[in-house]
Amino acid sequence: MTTVGLLRPEGHTEDDYRRIETLLDSDIRVDSVAYAGPGESPERLAEGAEQLRLAGAESVVWASAGASFVQGWEAAHEQARSLALAAGLPASSTSIGFAHAVRAVGAGRAAVAGTYPEDVTEGFARFLEAAGIEVVGVRRAFEVRPLPELVRAADDPRAEVVLVPDTSLPTVADLAEAEAAVGKPVLTGTQVTVWEGLRLAERHGAWADELGALFARREPRGVWEPGE
């Protein structure tokens, strides 16, 4: 059994995570502890991380893109280091997971479909660029749309992948349709969060056709690290 632990903002549905758990191998579990939001105290986060460790988690991921990229690349890594110390486990965040996941699907140029305010969406683009990923287009949605429609609107012919970072947006049920709509990988907040936790837990080979290119069966390959 491999257990991924998530620190999840209050109000963010668990449905996508439960769906991912069901679609993956039966010996993969996704546990989560809710916290108040970006301003949550380090003590509360440490408490949540401890709960996850006691529940058998092998990794912990801060399951909020917005809360992990707004202060920039270095601050996101400091958050992850602090969380790892608190949990006594490998730790990361959704945003850092995106940097790894883009490379894992063999991409270097990305288009971003944002559901945040414009300045926050641009902040995510800067975060990706700090990771060495070229952002060739940023499109902000002004209303909630089905994932395939959101992805089509944001796609750019130069992009090798389309990113939808918002972890509050349910996306898993529509991933296959979204990738078919643009003919390239689509990476979303909840999908990337679980994948990053599995990467940290060194659970290789977890795959499910319904979870898009990121979880497609492929030959083992080295995982890119920023700065390589």
N, C-alpha and C positions, 0 to 999 in steps of 0.2 A: 504494500500500500504506500503510495506517495501522496502526501498531504501538502497542499499549497495554502498558506495563510494570507488573508487579505485584511487590511485596515480600510474599511469602506465608509465613505461619508453617509451620515444619516440621510434618509430620503432616497438614496440610490437603490434601485431595486436589485434584489438578488436573483431575479429570474434568469438573466443572461448567464450568470455564473452556474446556476443549477443546470441550465441547458447544456453548457459546455461540459460540465462534469458527466452528464448523461451520455453525451456524444463520444467522449473519450473512453479509454479503457476502463473497465469496471474497478480497477484498483487505484484509480486516481480520485482524490477527494479535494474539494475546494471548501475551506472554512473561512468565515469572515466575522469580524467584529466591527460594529458601527462606531464612528466617532463624529464629533459635532461639525467639523469642517476645517478649512485651512488654518483657522486661528486656534485650533485645539492645542492644549498644553502638552509639552513634552512628557510630563508625568502621565497624562491620560493615554497618550500613544504608547508609552512604555508599558502601562498596565494592559492595554489591548494586545500588545506584542507578547507579553507574558502569558496571557490567556491562550493565545494561539500556540505558543510553544508547549504549554501543558496539554493542549488538545492533540499534540502530535505533529504539528506543522514542521516541515523541513526547510521552509523558506517563508519570508514575509515580504509582501509587496504593498506599498502605499498606493491604494487603488483609486487614485485621483490624478488625472493628467494636470488639470488646472492648478491644484495645490502643489504640484511638484515642479512645474516649469516656470511659474511666474517670477521667481527670484533669479532665474538664470541657471546656466549649466553647472557652475561650481557649487552654488547653493543647493541644487538638487542632489548632488553627490554628497554634500555634507549631511543633508537630511537622511540619505540612505545609510551613511556610516553611523549616524546617531541611532537610527532604528536598529541596525545590526548589533550595536553594542547593547541596546536595551533588550533585544530579543535573544541574544546569544545565538543568532541564526543568520545565514546569508540574507541580505535585504536589498530591496531596490524600490522603484516606483514605476508607475505607468509611463511617465515621460522618458525615463532612461530606457525602459523596455522598448519604446518606439525606436530609439536609436539603434538598438540591437536588432529589432525585428526587420527594419528596412534592409539592413545588410543581409539578414538571414534569407530573405527572398530574392537576393541578388540585385537589389536596386540601389541607385545612387541619386536619382532625381525624383522628387516627390511633389504631388499636388495636395493641398490641404483643404478639406471641407470643414469649416469651422461653424460651431453653433454658439460660440462665445461672443461677447462684445468685440468690436473690431480690434481694439488695442490688445486684448487678451489673445485673440487669434494670431495677431502679428507677433506677440511674444512667443508663441509656440513655434512659429517659423524661425525666429531668431535662435531659439533653443536648438532646433534641428540643424541650423547652419553652423552653430558652435560644435556640433557633433560631426561636421564634415559632410552633411547631406545637403544637396542643392535643392532649394525650394523654388519650383518653377511656376507656381501658381497658388494663390490663396483666395478662396471663395467663401464668404460668410453667408450662411442661411439666415434669412430674416423670419422664417417660420419653420415649424417642425414639418419635415417631409419624410416619406418612406426612404429607407437607405438607398435603394437603387437610384432614385431620383436625385437625392442629395449628392451621390457620387458622380452621376452623369454631369450635373451642373458644375461640379468642381474640377472635373478632369481637364487635363491639358495634354495635347499630343506629345509634348516633350517629356511628360512624367512617366516613370516606370512603375509607380505605385501611387495609390490614392489613400490618404490618411484621414480618419475620422476620430479625433482624439477624445471626445467627450464620453466619460465613463457613465454618465447618467442616461445616455441614449441607448435603448435596447437595439441591438444590431444583429445578433447571432442568427436569428431566424431568416434574415434576408441576405446573409453574406454571399451565398452561392449566386443568387440572382444579381447582386451588385457587381460581383467580379465578371459575370457574363455580360453585363451591361457595358462595361468599359474595356473588357478584354485584357485586364491586368490585375495584379494583386490588389486587394483592398484590406487595409489594416484598421481595426477599430479598437476603441479604448478597452472594452471588456475582454475581447479576444486577446489583445496584446498583454493585458495584465496577467491573465492566467498563463500564457505562454512564457512570460518572463519569470513567473514563479517556478514553473517546471524547469526552465533553463538553470535557475539558481540551485534547484534541488538535484540537478544533473540527471533529470529524467529524460533521457534521449529516446526518440522514436515514438513519442505520443502523437497520434495522427487521427484525423477524421475528415473525410471528404467534405462534409457539410460545413467545416470551419475554415474553408478557404485555403489559399496557397500557403499561408503560414504553417498550417497543420497538415499539409499534403505530405504523403510518403515521399521521402527523398534520400539520396545517399548521404551518409554522415559527412559533415563539413565543419571546419573550424568556425567558431563564432567570432566575428569581428569585434574588437574592442576599440573605443575611441583613442586616437593617437597612434594606432598601428599604421 
